[in-house]
Amino acid sequence: EVLVLTMEKFDLGIIAKSWGERATRKKEAFAFVKITVLIRKVK
């Protein structure tokens, strides 16, 4: 959770430059991270 929040803040400047593309990629990346975390919890 903390790492995600840190990455969020770090990304803000970059997102501002190319909002649409970045936002889409970020949602995909976030979903991937969530799935990875779920898999780790199951294992």
N, CA, C and O atoms as CSV, one atom per row, in Angstrom:
chain,resi,resn,atom,element,x,y,z
A,1,GLU,N,N,0.843,-1.211,0.000
A,1,GLU,CA,C,0.000,0.000,0.000
A,1,GLU,C,C,0.872,1.254,0.000
A,1,GLU,O,O,0.645,2.171,-0.789
A,2,VAL,N,N,1.862,1.292,0.878
A,2,VAL,CA,C,2.752,2.463,0.970
A,2,VAL,C,C,3.528,2.643,-0.331
A,2,VAL,O,O,3.674,3.755,-0.838
A,3,LEU,N,N,4.021,1.528,-0.857
A,3,LEU,CA,C,4.779,1.580,-2.112
A,3,LEU,C,C,3.918,2.126,-3.239
A,3,LEU,O,O,4.377,2.945,-4.036
A,4,VAL,N,N,2.678,1.676,-3.308
A,4,VAL,CA,C,1.760,2.140,-4.344
A,4,VAL,C,C,1.551,3.644,-4.222
A,4,VAL,O,O,1.578,4.362,-5.221
A,5,LEU,N,N,1.341,4.121,-2.992
A,5,LEU,CA,C,1.115,5.551,-2.764
A,5,LEU,C,C,2.342,6.348,-3.178
A,5,LEU,O,O,2.212,7.419,-3.771
A,6,THR,N,N,3.535,5.840,-2.874
A,6,THR,CA,C,4.771,6.527,-3.235
A,6,THR,C,C,4.896,6.618,-4.750
A,6,THR,O,O,5.230,7.671,-5.294
A,7,MET,N,N,4.624,5.500,-5.428
A,7,MET,CA,C,4.688,5.484,-6.886
A,7,MET,C,C,3.669,6.459,-7.465
A,7,MET,O,O,3.940,7.130,-8.461
A,8,GLU,N,N,2.495,6.535,-6.835
A,8,GLU,CA,C,1.441,7.441,-7.267
A,8,GLU,C,C,1.963,8.877,-7.270
A,8,GLU,O,O,1.818,9.591,-8.262
A,9,LYS,N,N,2.564,9.295,-6.171
A,9,LYS,CA,C,3.087,10.658,-6.050
A,9,LYS,C,C,4.206,10.892,-7.053
A,9,LYS,O,O,4.272,11.948,-7.682
A,10,PHE,N,N,5.077,9.916,-7.201
A,10,PHE,CA,C,6.210,10.032,-8.116
A,10,PHE,C,C,5.734,10.198,-9.556
A,10,PHE,O,O,6.352,10.910,-10.348
A,11,ASP,N,N,4.628,9.531,-9.885
A,11,ASP,CA,C,4.110,9.524,-11.257
A,11,ASP,C,C,3.352,10.798,-11.620
A,11,ASP,O,O,3.158,11.085,-12.802
A,12,LEU,N,N,2.922,11.561,-10.624
A,12,LEU,CA,C,2.022,12.696,-10.883
A,12,LEU,C,C,2.558,13.647,-11.940
A,12,LEU,O,O,1.813,14.066,-12.826
A,13,GLY,N,N,3.842,13.994,-11.861
A,13,GLY,CA,C,4.423,14.919,-12.828
A,13,GLY,C,C,4.388,14.359,-14.236
A,13,GLY,O,O,4.072,15.073,-15.188
A,14,ILE,N,N,4.713,13.075,-14.369
A,14,ILE,CA,C,4.730,12.438,-15.686
A,14,ILE,C,C,3.308,12.335,-16.235
A,14,ILE,O,O,3.073,12.572,-17.420
A,15,ILE,N,N,2.371,11.984,-15.371
A,15,ILE,CA,C,0.966,11.851,-15.785
A,15,ILE,C,C,0.454,13.170,-16.344
A,15,ILE,O,O,-0.264,13.196,-17.344
A,16,ALA,N,N,0.827,14.261,-15.694
A,16,ALA,CA,C,0.354,15.577,-16.121
A,16,ALA,C,C,0.747,15.857,-17.571
A,16,ALA,O,O,0.035,16.556,-18.291
A,17,LYS,N,N,1.894,15.301,-17.994
A,17,LYS,CA,C,2.392,15.554,-19.356
A,17,LYS,C,C,1.594,14.796,-20.404
A,17,LYS,O,O,1.276,15.345,-21.459
A,18,SER,N,N,1.270,13.544,-20.125
A,18,SER,CA,C,0.517,12.756,-21.117
A,18,SER,C,C,-0.577,11.971,-20.395
A,18,SER,O,O,-0.473,10.760,-20.199
A,19,TRP,N,N,-1.620,12.690,-20.010
A,19,TRP,CA,C,-2.639,12.160,-19.094
A,19,TRP,C,C,-3.362,10.930,-19.623
A,19,TRP,O,O,-3.407,9.904,-18.945
A,20,GLY,N,N,-3.929,11.015,-20.819
A,20,GLY,CA,C,-4.756,9.925,-21.328
A,20,GLY,C,C,-4.025,8.605,-21.405
A,20,GLY,O,O,-4.484,7.593,-20.875
A,21,GLU,N,N,-2.879,8.624,-22.071
A,21,GLU,CA,C,-2.103,7.399,-22.259
A,21,GLU,C,C,-1.636,6.839,-20.922
A,21,GLU,O,O,-1.759,5.643,-20.658
A,22,ARG,N,N,-1.108,7.706,-20.100
A,22,ARG,CA,C,-0.586,7.285,-18.798
A,22,ARG,C,C,-1.674,6.682,-17.923
A,22,ARG,O,O,-1.469,5.651,-17.282
A,23,ALA,N,N,-2.831,7.330,-17.901
A,23,ALA,CA,C,-3.919,6.860,-17.037
A,23,ALA,C,C,-4.314,5.435,-17.407
A,23,ALA,O,O,-4.546,4.598,-16.535
A,24,THR,N,N,-4.387,5.167,-18.709
A,24,THR,CA,C,-4.757,3.828,-19.166
A,24,THR,C,C,-3.702,2.817,-18.738
A,24,THR,O,O,-4.024,1.760,-18.195
A,25,ARG,N,N,-2.449,3.148,-18.987
A,25,ARG,CA,C,-1.363,2.236,-18.612
A,25,ARG,C,C,-1.357,2.000,-17.115
A,25,ARG,O,O,-1.116,0.885,-16.652
A,26,LYS,N,N,-1.626,3.063,-16.359
A,26,LYS,CA,C,-1.572,2.958,-14.914
A,26,LYS,C,C,-2.648,2.016,-14.395
A,26,LYS,O,O,-2.404,1.218,-13.490
A,27,LYS,N,N,-3.842,2.113,-14.975
A,27,LYS,CA,C,-4.927,1.211,-14.561
A,27,LYS,C,C,-4.547,-0.232,-14.840
A,27,LYS,O,O,-4.792,-1.113,-14.016
A,28,GLU,N,N,-3.948,-0.476,-16.001
A,28,GLU,CA,C,-3.518,-1.837,-16.345
A,28,GLU,C,C,-2.459,-2.321,-15.366
A,28,GLU,O,O,-2.523,-3.448,-14.876
A,29,ALA,N,N,-1.487,-1.464,-15.086
A,29,ALA,CA,C,-0.414,-1.831,-14.165
A,29,ALA,C,C,-0.971,-2.093,-12.774
A,29,ALA,O,O,-0.567,-3.042,-12.101
A,30,PHE,N,N,-1.904,-1.244,-12.348
A,30,PHE,CA,C,-2.496,-1.387,-11.014
A,30,PHE,C,C,-3.252,-2.708,-10.898
A,30,PHE,O,O,-3.156,-3.403,-9.886
A,31,ALA,N,N,-4.006,-3.047,-11.949
A,31,ALA,CA,C,-4.744,-4.309,-11.962
A,31,ALA,C,C,-3.776,-5.485,-11.882
A,31,ALA,O,O,-4.021,-6.457,-11.167
A,32,PHE,N,N,-2.669,-5.384,-12.629
A,32,PHE,CA,C,-1.654,-6.437,-12.632
A,32,PHE,C,C,-1.063,-6.612,-11.236
A,32,PHE,O,O,-0.883,-7.736,-10.767
A,33,VAL,N,N,-0.762,-5.493,-10.574
A,33,VAL,CA,C,-0.209,-5.555,-9.215
A,33,VAL,C,C,-1.200,-6.209,-8.265
A,33,VAL,O,O,-0.821,-7.043,-7.443
A,34,LYS,N,N,-2.474,-5.829,-8.379
A,34,LYS,CA,C,-3.498,-6.415,-7.501
A,34,LYS,C,C,-3.570,-7.927,-7.687
A,34,LYS,O,O,-3.641,-8.678,-6.715
A,35,ILE,N,N,-3.552,-8.366,-8.946
A,35,ILE,CA,C,-3.616,-9.799,-9.238
A,35,ILE,C,C,-2.399,-10.509,-8.660
A,35,ILE,O,O,-2.518,-11.583,-8.070
A,36,THR,N,N,-1.215,-9.893,-8.835
A,36,THR,CA,C,0.019,-10.477,-8.308
A,36,THR,C,C,-0.064,-10.622,-6.796
A,36,THR,O,O,0.315,-11.655,-6.244
A,37,VAL,N,N,-0.558,-9.591,-6.130
A,37,VAL,CA,C,-0.688,-9.632,-4.669
A,37,VAL,C,C,-1.653,-10.745,-4.255
A,37,VAL,O,O,-1.384,-11.482,-3.306
A,38,LEU,N,N,-2.770,-10.864,-4.964
A,38,LEU,CA,C,-3.740,-11.916,-4.651
A,38,LEU,C,C,-3.111,-13.295,-4.799
A,38,LEU,O,O,-3.304,-14.169,-3.954
A,39,ILE,N,N,-2.353,-13.483,-5.883
A,39,ILE,CA,C,-1.701,-14.774,-6.116
A,39,ILE,C,C,-0.726,-15.077,-4.979
A,39,ILE,O,O,-0.658,-16.209,-4.499
A,40,ARG,N,N,0.024,-14.068,-4.553
A,40,ARG,CA,C,0.984,-14.264,-3.455
A,40,ARG,C,C,0.262,-14.654,-2.172
A,40,ARG,O,O,0.733,-15.510,-1.423
A,41,LYS,N,N,-0.886,-14.020,-1.921
A,41,LYS,CA,C,-1.647,-14.336,-0.702
A,41,LYS,C,C,-2.142,-15.775,-0.749
A,41,LYS,O,O,-2.119,-16.473,0.264
A,42,VAL,N,N,-2.589,-16.221,-1.917
A,42,VAL,CA,C,-3.078,-17.591,-2.063
A,42,VAL,C,C,-1.944,-18.575,-1.820
A,42,VAL,O,O,-2.126,-19.583,-1.138
A,43,LYS,N,N,-0.761,-18.281,-2.384
A,43,LYS,CA,C,0.411,-19.143,-2.163
A,43,LYS,C,C,0.935,-18.909,-0.762
A,43,LYS,O,O,1.919,-19.529,-0.359
